Amino acid sequence: MSKVAMVRYIADKLTEAETQEEKRDVLMRYSSDTLFKRIIYYTYNPIIVFGMDDYNPKLKDPGVDGGMGISKFMHIPEDLSENKLDTDEGIFACNLVLSHINRDEAEIFVGMLKKDIGVGLTIESINSVWPNLIPNYPVQKAVDYSSELAKQTTFPAVVQPVVEGKRVNIIVRYNTVEFRDSSGKLLPELLEYGHQFSILAQNNSTVFDGCYQEQNKRFVIWDVIKYDGFVRGIDNRLGYNWRFNGLEHMIILSREHIDTPCYSSVPVKMVDNWLQVEQAAKEIKCNVIVKELDSIWQTGPNAGNIIFRVNTETLETELSSNNTTVSTSTAS
């Protein structure tokens, strides 16, 4: 069976399967097909957005008999996901694809761009065949202080207050701004602030990590990550010191265009040891996060981001008490 026919054949078998168990069996049977696996990855990865939801093919009957296989055009979704094409360029490229791709796979190509190829899979079924192919929504989490971690911490470091508010990622790409909570759920009620973050990102594919304080109608930002690293779930190109300095520089530049910004960066203080961390926490009477300057961004717990707690009434701290717990709901 040709590669062209195989992609359509697998999709049809998945459509015919009525239960997730049956669909999983189909995937397992063809798990070695790397092309179909790649199509599934682009279709189901919730972080990858092509901005083509409203795309309508120029041709009424896309595809041609005997046309080329979809494998010849997989660079298009890659370019769209990395913002190498703006909206007009993306539409032009896709229309060009549909005038050359074989008729059997034209529908699959369009479905992939619209994030639905019509086979009814769940992420659980996909990952049961290809473990971790579709990642969980990437969120970096600070870890609780412990004497063992304290011994491994590299100083100097920065201390930041644990900011109260709803954890939010602001994802900026060429022509879109999304607001997502810590589970990846879209927050359309925050879209009114999208223009400001588009300016802040300077047309770069960028993810701002922070929280939204609904009472103040304000965002507090503590990190900025390159979009491609965010999608991968790890970015080791820049340590935290460079990322935060870059964030503050972006905020300064944005003031030329925004008179009253809806955002600010989280306050920071340099420290050289844990006694200075303790002093800083007592001074502001607030739980703090200690971040190593060379800490990379990664999804999940990050030992380079440690929560240090202080009792606001007694000013007792982690250095003198072992009977406390820390909430990490908004900690970065």
C-alpha positions as a printed Julia matrix, in Angstrom:
332×3 Matrix{Float64}:
   0.0    0.0    0.0
   1.4    3.4   -0.95
   2.17   6.04   1.69
  -0.56   8.26   0.24
  -3.17   5.55   0.59
  -1.94   4.56   4.07
  -2.66   7.95   5.69
  -6.21   7.99   4.36
  -6.63   4.29   5.23
  -5.63   4.79   8.9
  -7.89   7.84   9.23
 -10.83   5.89   7.8
 -10.21   2.96  10.16
 -10.18   5.34  13.13
 -13.42   6.93  11.97
 -15.07   3.52  11.63
 -13.99   2.47  15.14
 -16.81   3.25  17.56
 -15.06   3.16  20.95
 -11.82   4.61  22.25
 -10.59   1.07  22.87
 -11.17   0.2   19.23
  -9.53   3.41  18.08
  -6.55   2.67  20.33
  -6.24  -0.77  18.7
  -6.11   0.89  15.28
  -3.4    3.3   16.43
  -1.44   0.43  17.96
  -1.63  -1.52  14.73
  -0.13   1.4   12.8
   2.03   2.9   15.54
   5.16   2.65  13.39
   3.73   5.06  10.8
   5.75   8.19  11.6
   3.87  10.4    9.14
   0.47   9.71  10.69
   2.0   10.13  14.15
   3.21  13.58  13.12
  -0.23  14.5   11.81
  -1.74  13.42  15.13
   0.85  15.5   17.02
   0.04  18.7   15.13
  -3.7   18.09  15.36
  -4.0   17.26  19.04
  -1.22  19.21  20.74
  -3.28  21.91  22.53
  -0.37  24.34  22.64
   0.16  24.37  18.89
  -2.17  26.87  17.23
  -2.04  27.63  13.53
  -4.46  30.56  13.46
  -6.33  28.9   10.6
  -9.63  28.11  12.33
 -11.53  30.35   9.89
  -9.62  29.22   6.81
 -11.76  28.46   3.78
  -9.96  26.82   0.85
  -9.98  28.81  -2.38
 -10.87  25.69  -4.35
 -14.41  24.36  -3.94
 -13.09  20.81  -4.43
  -9.57  20.83  -2.88
  -6.96  18.37  -4.03
  -6.25  16.75  -7.36
  -6.38  13.18  -8.62
  -2.9   11.69  -8.51
  -1.55  14.68  -6.56
   1.37  14.65  -4.18
   1.19  13.12  -0.72
   0.69  15.11   2.48
   4.28  14.35   3.54
   5.47  16.87   0.94
   3.62  19.67   2.73
   4.25  19.02   6.42
   6.59  22.01   6.56
   3.53  24.27   6.27
   2.05  23.47   9.72
   5.55  23.71  11.16
   6.05  27.18   9.65
   2.6   28.3   10.82
   3.17  27.08  14.37
   6.48  28.95  14.53
   4.97  32.13  13.08
   7.18  32.06  10.02
   4.07  32.9    7.98
   1.6   35.69   8.67
  -2.11  35.26   7.96
  -1.99  36.22   4.28
   1.13  34.13   3.65
  -0.45  31.17   5.45
  -3.62  31.35   3.37
  -1.61  31.62   0.16
   0.58  28.65   1.12
  -2.4   26.49   2.06
  -4.26  27.32  -1.15
  -1.13  26.35  -3.06
  -0.93  23.04  -1.18
  -4.56  22.24  -1.98
  -3.92  22.76  -5.68
  -1.2   20.08  -5.63
  -2.03  17.58  -2.87
  -3.84  14.35  -3.69
  -7.58  14.5   -3.27
  -7.68  11.76  -0.6
  -5.48  13.7    1.81
  -6.67  17.26   1.16
  -9.37  16.93   3.83
  -6.84  15.62   6.35
  -4.49  18.54   5.64
  -7.25  21.12   6.2
  -8.48  19.25   9.29
  -4.99  19.27  10.76
  -4.81  23.07  10.42
  -8.24  23.4   12.02
  -7.19  20.99  14.82
  -9.77  18.33  13.97
  -9.19  15.56  11.43
 -12.5   13.93  12.32
 -11.26  10.65  13.82
 -12.6   11.21  17.35
  -9.49  10.33  19.36
  -8.84  11.38  22.94
  -5.45  12.5   24.19
  -5.49   9.57  26.62
  -5.86   7.1   23.75
  -3.06   8.77  21.79
  -0.62   8.8   24.7
  -1.41   5.17  25.54
   0.07   4.26  22.15
   2.76   6.95  21.9
   3.65   7.87  25.52
   3.85  11.63  26.14
   3.33  12.47  22.45
   0.67  15.01  23.42
   2.08  16.94  26.39
   0.19  18.23  29.37
  -0.16  21.98  29.46
   3.32  23.31  30.42
   3.43  25.08  33.78
   6.57  25.68  35.81
   6.12  25.16  39.55
   8.23  26.27  42.47
   9.15  23.63  45.06
   8.93  23.74  48.86
  11.96  24.73  50.88
  13.94  21.94  52.5
  17.33  21.85  54.17
  18.55  19.47  51.46
  17.53  21.82  48.64
  18.94  24.79  50.58
  22.39  23.23  50.53
  22.23  22.93  46.73
  21.05  26.49  46.02
  23.49  28.66  44.12
  23.91  32.26  45.3
  23.65  35.09  44.47
  19.97  34.62  43.72
  16.84  36.75  43.57
  13.95  36.88  45.99
  10.4   37.67  44.85
   7.18  37.84  46.87
   4.6   35.11  46.25
   2.0   37.17  44.4
  -1.69  36.59  45.02
  -3.86  36.21  41.94
  -4.99  33.83  39.21
  -2.09  32.14  37.46
  -2.09  33.17  33.81
   0.03  32.57  30.73
  -0.21  35.24  28.05
   0.76  33.6   24.77
   1.62  36.05  21.99
   2.2   34.98  18.42
   2.28  36.83  15.13
  -1.42  37.6   14.9
  -2.9   36.14  18.09
  -2.87  36.73  21.84
  -4.23  34.02  24.15
  -4.79  34.02  27.89
  -4.69  30.58  29.54
  -4.92  29.44  33.14
  -2.63  26.88  34.78
  -4.56  23.99  33.21
  -4.4   25.48  29.71
  -8.02  26.65  29.68
  -8.6   29.73  27.55
  -9.67  32.89  29.38
 -11.6   34.9   26.77
 -12.69  37.44  29.39
  -9.1   38.77  29.41
  -8.85  39.36  25.66
  -9.51  43.07  26.14
  -5.89  43.32  27.32
  -4.49  41.5   24.29
  -3.37  44.62  22.42
  -1.13  45.73  25.28
   0.64  42.38  25.43
   1.04  42.34  21.68
   2.95  45.62  22.01
   4.92  44.3   24.98
   6.03  41.23  22.99
   7.37  43.42  20.15
   5.98  41.04  17.49
   7.98  38.13  18.92
   6.52  34.7   19.67
   6.51  35.02  23.43
   4.87  33.63  26.56
   4.51  35.81  29.65
   4.08  33.97  32.94
   2.39  35.69  35.86
  -0.94  36.22  37.53
  -4.03  38.37  37.12
  -5.38  40.32  40.07
  -9.05  40.72  39.27
  -9.7   43.28  42.02
  -7.02  45.58  40.64
  -7.58  44.64  36.98
  -3.84  44.15  36.74
  -1.26  41.56  35.72
   1.94  40.9   37.65
   4.54  39.23  35.42
   7.55  37.25  36.69
   8.88  35.44  33.62
   9.04  35.54  29.84
   9.71  32.46  27.71
  10.26  31.96  24.0
   7.23  30.29  22.5
   9.05  27.37  20.89
  10.69  26.49  24.22
   7.32  26.76  25.96
   5.76  24.29  23.51
   8.65  21.85  24.06
   8.25  22.18  27.83
  11.85  23.25  28.41
  14.09  26.12  27.32
  17.72  25.99  28.4
  18.91  28.84  26.19
  18.56  31.59  28.81
  18.91  31.58  32.59
  16.36  33.38  34.73
  18.52  36.48  35.17
  18.58  37.06  31.4
  14.87  36.32  31.03
  13.83  38.71  33.8
  16.16  41.47  32.62
  14.67  41.01  29.16
  11.17  41.33  30.6
  12.0   44.59  32.36
  13.6   45.96  29.19
  10.47  45.06  27.2
   8.33  46.88  29.76
  10.49  49.99  29.48
  10.21  49.96  25.67
   6.43  49.46  25.81
   6.0   52.72  27.74
   6.57  54.61  24.49
   3.26  53.19  23.21
   1.19  52.52  26.34
   0.44  55.32  28.8
  -1.23  53.19  31.46
  -0.08  49.56  31.17
  -2.19  46.8   32.65
   0.94  44.94  33.79
   4.06  45.31  35.88
   6.96  43.05  36.76
   7.17  41.42  40.17
   9.51  43.18  42.67
  12.92  41.51  43.06
  15.81  41.69  45.49
  19.27  40.19  45.19
  20.42  37.95  48.05
  23.72  36.21  48.82
  22.6   33.58  51.33
  19.6   32.11  53.17
  19.91  34.53  56.08
  19.33  37.38  53.63
  16.36  35.47  52.22
  14.96  35.2   55.75
  15.51  38.91  56.36
  13.75  39.82  53.08
  10.77  37.62  53.91
  10.46  39.19  57.37
  10.71  42.71  55.99
   7.84  42.28  53.54
   5.96  39.82  55.8
   5.19  37.59  52.87
   6.12  34.17  51.54
   8.86  34.52  48.94
  10.34  32.57  46.06
  14.11  32.21  45.73
  15.21  31.89  42.11
  18.69  30.92  40.99
  20.07  33.32  38.38
  20.95  30.53  35.95
  17.71  28.59  36.45
  16.26  27.48  33.11
  12.54  27.42  32.39
  10.92  23.99  32.42
   7.47  22.56  32.92
   6.76  20.93  36.24
   8.65  21.32  39.54
  11.86  23.33  39.23
  14.41  23.09  42.04
  15.83  26.42  40.91
  12.64  28.07  42.23
  12.18  27.52  45.98
   9.3   28.79  48.12
  10.44  30.15  51.48
   7.71  30.77  54.03
   7.28  33.28  56.82
   4.55  33.48  59.46
   3.2   37.02  59.06
   2.23  37.24  62.75
   5.2   35.66  64.54
   7.76  36.2   61.72
   8.84  32.61  62.24
  10.49  31.29  59.06
  11.58  28.11  57.36
  14.94  28.32  59.08
  13.38  27.93  62.51
  10.29  25.74  61.94
   9.65  22.43  60.22
   5.9   22.13  60.79
   4.45  24.17  57.9
   3.09  23.73  54.42
   3.15  26.06  51.43
   0.52  26.64  48.76
   1.98  26.76  45.24
  -1.17  27.82  43.42
   0.36  30.94  41.9
   4.06  30.26  42.45
   6.27  30.28  39.4
